[in-house]
């Protein structure tokens, strides 16, 4: 087994242990309200952080390019309550046009 496969197996085992730890440690008890509020916003915050890293991150520097234009157009489309598919298409078109013009 190579080091890469050993790493994959180890990470998979750690994920299983982490997922099982909650029910085992809580034993059917409810989480406290402050913890539930944090957990409720954790997924959107992590998703926003991943998007920001992919859009503006370039190694150790900050980059603003055509992807930022696409993000702004997509956010504006969602703010105008357009369907998600329309927002994605508008963002892709805006990104493509910006790349073509620069």
C-alpha positions in Angstrom: 0.0 0.0 0.0 1.4 3.4 -1.0 1.6 6.3 1.3 -1.3 8.0 -0.6 -3.6 5.1 -0.1 -2.6 4.8 3.5 -3.5 8.5 4.0 -6.8 8.1 2.3 -7.7 5.1 4.5 -6.6 7.0 7.6 -8.7 10.0 6.7 -11.7 7.8 5.9 -11.4 6.1 9.3 -11.1 9.4 11.1 -14.2 10.6 9.3 -16.2 7.6 10.4 -15.0 8.1 14.0 -15.9 11.8 13.9 -19.4 11.1 12.6 -19.9 8.4 15.2 -18.6 10.5 18.1 -21.6 12.8 18.3 -24.3 10.1 18.9 -22.0 8.1 21.1 -21.0 11.0 23.3 -24.5 12.6 23.5 -26.4 9.4 24.0 -29.7 10.8 22.8 -29.5 14.1 24.7 -30.4 17.4 23.1 -27.6 19.8 22.3 -27.6 23.1 24.2 -29.2 26.0 22.3 -26.0 28.0 21.8 -24.4 24.9 20.2 -27.4 24.3 17.9 -27.3 27.9 16.7 -23.6 27.6 15.8 -24.2 24.3 14.0 -27.1 25.8 12.1 -24.8 28.5 10.5 -21.7 26.4 10.2 -22.4 24.9 6.8 -23.3 28.2 5.1 -20.2 29.9 6.6 -17.9 27.1 5.5 -19.4 27.2 2.0 -18.9 30.9 1.8 -15.3 30.6 2.9 -14.6 27.9 0.3 -16.2 30.1 -2.4 -14.2 33.2 -1.3 -11.0 31.2 -1.3 -11.6 29.9 -4.8 -12.7 33.2 -6.2 -10.1 35.6 -4.6 -7.3 33.3 -3.6 -4.2 32.7 -5.7 -1.6 31.1 -3.5 -0.6 33.6 -0.9 -2.0 36.6 -2.7 -5.4 38.2 -3.3 -6.6 38.2 -6.9 -9.6 40.0 -8.3 -10.3 38.9 -11.9 -13.2 37.7 -14.1 -14.4 35.3 -11.4 -15.2 38.2 -9.1 -17.4 39.7 -11.8 -19.2 36.4 -12.2 -19.7 36.1 -8.4 -21.1 39.7 -8.3 -23.5 39.0 -11.2 -24.6 35.7 -9.7 -25.2 37.4 -6.3 -27.2 40.2 -8.0 -29.3 37.7 -9.9 -30.1 35.8 -6.6 -30.8 39.1 -4.9 -33.3 39.9 -7.7 -34.9 36.5 -6.8 -34.1 34.9 -10.2 -34.0 31.1 -10.3 -30.7 29.5 -9.2 -30.1 28.1 -12.7 -30.6 31.6 -14.2 -28.2 33.0 -11.7 -25.5 30.4 -12.5 -26.0 31.0 -16.3 -25.8 34.8 -15.8 -22.6 34.4 -13.7 -21.0 32.1 -16.3 -21.8 34.5 -19.1 -20.5 37.5 -17.2 -17.3 35.6 -16.4 -16.9 34.5 -20.0 -17.5 38.0 -21.4 -15.1 39.5 -18.9 -12.4 37.0 -19.8 -13.0 37.7 -23.5 -12.8 41.4 -23.1 -9.6 41.5 -21.0 
